[in-house]
């Protein structure tokens, strides 16, 4: 039921806003707890936007190191998932401890893979840029050609992720 889902998102957003207000009143707006609440609020807003536009599957993932983990969200627009020209696209959302939120929009046609990375800040942009060649080489070994763009995530005045406007 779409109304129940929307009510759920509004309830969570209201609760997170209440927690943020309490922390501000206590002078704790820069505390680790406040940053965690802000991150949760951004993730809830992102998921709400995605829920309105896309079908998605959420998969828990565990990376090779014991202290690394994240959530992988695979999004697809049902109406445009595979267009007549054979192009397939998906949006991956990772939220990881050290990288923070990472969104990767992937488009593939034949053996051409186009990616757009949306990262939390310039440090993560530099990190991914320094290591993207590893992914490129692995894809090339499998017969794919990859092009890549990277940008820092932006939010509009409502705190909503602007990726939705670009897709």
Kinemage of the C-alpha trace (Angstrom):
@kinemage 1
@onewidth
@group {chain A} dominant
@subgroup {mainchain}
@vectorlist {calphas} color= white
{ca unk a 1} P 0.000 0.000 0.000
{ca unk a 2} L 1.645 3.208 -1.210
{ca unk a 3} L 0.016 5.331 1.505
{ca unk a 4} L 1.313 3.093 4.297
{ca unk a 5} L 4.819 3.180 2.863
{ca unk a 6} L 4.689 6.987 2.596
{ca unk a 7} L 3.355 7.211 6.169
{ca unk a 8} L 6.235 4.989 7.305
{ca unk a 9} L 8.826 7.287 5.718
{ca unk a 10} L 7.141 10.360 7.213
{ca unk a 11} L 7.106 8.738 10.669
{ca unk a 12} L 10.814 7.881 10.517
{ca unk a 13} L 11.687 11.353 9.186
{ca unk a 14} L 9.707 12.965 12.020
{ca unk a 15} L 11.427 10.786 14.637
{ca unk a 16} L 14.882 11.579 13.250
{ca unk a 17} L 14.024 15.297 13.217
{ca unk a 18} L 12.959 15.009 16.854
{ca unk a 19} L 16.241 13.349 17.796
{ca unk a 20} L 18.162 16.049 15.914
{ca unk a 21} L 16.233 18.767 17.777
{ca unk a 22} L 16.940 17.159 21.161
{ca unk a 23} L 20.650 16.912 20.345
{ca unk a 24} L 20.706 20.573 19.263
{ca unk a 25} L 18.981 21.614 22.496
{ca unk a 26} L 21.643 19.717 24.437
{ca unk a 27} L 24.418 21.419 22.475
{ca unk a 28} L 25.424 18.133 20.870
{ca unk a 29} L 24.858 19.040 17.191
{ca unk a 30} L 28.486 18.138 16.314
{ca unk a 31} L 28.595 14.896 18.313
{ca unk a 32} L 29.096 11.479 16.706
{ca unk a 33} L 25.471 10.686 17.568
{ca unk a 34} L 24.262 13.800 15.717
{ca unk a 35} L 26.331 12.867 12.672
{ca unk a 36} L 24.883 9.347 12.747
{ca unk a 37} L 21.340 10.727 12.935
{ca unk a 38} L 22.072 13.106 10.043
{ca unk a 39} L 23.423 10.214 7.961
{ca unk a 40} L 20.362 8.124 8.778
{ca unk a 41} L 18.097 10.992 7.802
{ca unk a 42} L 19.875 11.394 4.458
{ca unk a 43} L 19.595 7.667 3.801
{ca unk a 44} L 15.884 7.653 4.636
{ca unk a 45} L 15.310 10.605 2.289
{ca unk a 46} L 17.268 8.838 -0.447
{ca unk a 47} L 15.335 5.592 -0.009
{ca unk a 48} L 12.040 7.480 0.000
{ca unk a 49} L 12.918 9.122 -3.312
{ca unk a 50} L 14.035 5.824 -4.773
{ca unk a 51} L 10.944 4.026 -3.529
{ca unk a 52} L 8.746 6.506 -5.367
{ca unk a 53} L 10.557 6.062 -8.677
{ca unk a 54} L 12.124 2.615 -8.748
{ca unk a 55} L 11.738 -0.992 -7.735
{ca unk a 56} L 14.716 -2.138 -5.697
{ca unk a 57} L 16.310 -5.128 -4.035
{ca unk a 58} L 18.292 -4.716 -0.830
{ca unk a 59} L 21.132 -7.162 -0.257
{ca unk a 60} L 23.383 -7.236 2.801
{ca unk a 61} L 27.021 -7.622 1.806
{ca unk a 62} L 30.196 -8.482 3.638
{ca unk a 63} L 33.458 -7.486 2.094
{ca unk a 64} L 36.692 -9.438 2.363
{ca unk a 65} L 37.831 -7.689 5.556
{ca unk a 66} L 35.979 -8.503 8.753
{ca unk a 67} L 35.472 -4.842 9.699
{ca unk a 68} L 34.080 -3.841 6.295
{ca unk a 69} L 30.394 -4.188 5.602
{ca unk a 70} L 27.652 -2.351 3.851
{ca unk a 71} L 24.278 -2.546 2.247
{ca unk a 72} L 23.900 -2.919 -1.477
{ca unk a 73} L 20.737 -1.553 -3.028
{ca unk a 74} L 20.113 -2.438 -6.656
{ca unk a 75} L 17.546 -0.153 -8.256
{ca unk a 76} L 15.869 -0.435 -11.606
{ca unk a 77} L 13.178 1.557 -13.322
{ca unk a 78} L 10.723 -1.157 -14.353
{ca unk a 79} L 9.465 0.793 -17.359
{ca unk a 80} L 12.932 1.569 -18.703
{ca unk a 81} L 15.015 -1.320 -17.341
{ca unk a 82} L 15.793 -2.662 -20.792
{ca unk a 83} L 15.129 -0.209 -23.569
{ca unk a 84} L 14.464 -1.177 -27.175
{ca unk a 85} L 18.065 -0.485 -28.118
{ca unk a 86} L 19.306 -3.115 -25.638
{ca unk a 87} L 20.622 -0.699 -23.013
{ca unk a 88} L 20.246 -1.779 -19.397
{ca unk a 89} L 20.746 0.526 -16.418
{ca unk a 90} L 20.783 0.258 -12.628
{ca unk a 91} L 21.616 2.420 -9.639
{ca unk a 92} L 23.684 0.874 -6.850
{ca unk a 93} L 23.695 2.487 -3.411
{ca unk a 94} L 26.406 1.465 -0.965
{ca unk a 95} L 26.639 2.853 2.534
{ca unk a 96} L 29.925 1.772 4.036
{ca unk a 97} L 31.781 2.649 7.196
{ca unk a 98} L 34.878 4.249 5.651
{ca unk a 99} L 33.624 5.352 2.229
{ca unk a 100} L 30.296 6.683 3.437
{ca unk a 101} L 27.397 6.793 0.989
{ca unk a 102} L 28.369 5.858 -2.555
{ca unk a 103} L 25.914 5.805 -5.445
{ca unk a 104} L 26.931 4.251 -8.749
{ca unk a 105} L 24.721 4.646 -11.812
{ca unk a 106} L 25.597 1.966 -14.369
{ca unk a 107} L 24.457 1.817 -17.975
{ca unk a 108} L 25.390 -1.075 -20.221
{ca unk a 109} L 24.871 -1.613 -23.917
{ca unk a 110} L 26.553 -4.575 -25.566
{ca unk a 111} L 30.061 -4.604 -24.028
{ca unk a 112} L 30.153 -0.880 -23.209
{ca unk a 113} L 29.739 -0.038 -19.539
{ca unk a 114} L 29.241 3.575 -18.471
{ca unk a 115} L 29.443 4.432 -14.767
{ca unk a 116} L 28.803 7.562 -12.750
{ca unk a 117} L 30.038 7.570 -9.156
{ca unk a 118} L 28.474 9.987 -6.644
{ca unk a 119} L 30.699 10.270 -3.573
{ca unk a 120} L 30.437 12.096 -0.239
{ca unk a 121} L 33.467 14.393 -0.590
{ca unk a 122} L 36.645 15.241 -2.511
{ca unk a 123} L 38.739 12.806 -0.452
{ca unk a 124} L 36.566 9.888 -1.554
{ca unk a 125} L 36.605 11.232 -5.117
{ca unk a 126} L 40.429 11.132 -5.059
{ca unk a 127} L 40.432 7.659 -3.484
{ca unk a 128} L 38.122 6.154 -6.106
{ca unk a 129} L 39.972 7.963 -8.898
{ca unk a 130} L 43.267 6.472 -7.648
{ca unk a 131} L 41.825 2.935 -7.691
{ca unk a 132} L 39.318 2.907 -10.578
{ca unk a 133} L 41.932 1.365 -12.880
{ca unk a 134} L 41.606 -1.913 -10.944
{ca unk a 135} L 37.924 -2.154 -11.865
{ca unk a 136} L 38.592 -1.046 -15.433
{ca unk a 137} L 41.237 -3.764 -15.932
{ca unk a 138} L 39.010 -6.473 -14.441
{ca unk a 139} L 36.169 -5.518 -16.772
{ca unk a 140} L 38.540 -5.412 -19.765
{ca unk a 141} L 39.681 -8.984 -18.955
{ca unk a 142} L 36.044 -10.013 -19.291
{ca unk a 143} L 35.639 -8.204 -22.617
{ca unk a 144} L 33.974 -4.982 -21.442
{ca unk a 145} L 34.947 -1.381 -22.108
{ca unk a 146} L 34.280 1.016 -19.238
{ca unk a 147} L 33.921 4.766 -19.135
{ca unk a 148} L 33.695 6.460 -15.781
{ca unk a 149} L 32.625 9.805 -14.334
{ca unk a 150} L 32.920 10.818 -10.693
{ca unk a 151} L 31.346 13.664 -8.783
{ca unk a 152} L 30.666 14.722 -5.209
{ca unk a 153} L 27.102 14.022 -4.058
{ca unk a 154} L 24.924 17.107 -3.893
{ca unk a 155} L 21.726 17.798 -2.037
{ca unk a 156} L 19.036 20.325 -2.774
{ca unk a 157} L 17.671 22.787 -0.209
{ca unk a 158} L 15.372 20.062 1.190
{ca unk a 159} L 18.330 17.785 1.920
{ca unk a 160} L 17.315 15.468 -0.923
{ca unk a 161} L 19.891 13.796 -3.120
{ca unk a 162} L 20.059 15.432 -6.580
{ca unk a 163} L 20.936 12.153 -8.296
{ca unk a 164} L 17.236 11.658 -8.939
{ca unk a 165} L 17.205 14.799 -11.127
{ca unk a 166} L 20.066 13.502 -13.237
{ca unk a 167} L 18.698 10.030 -14.038
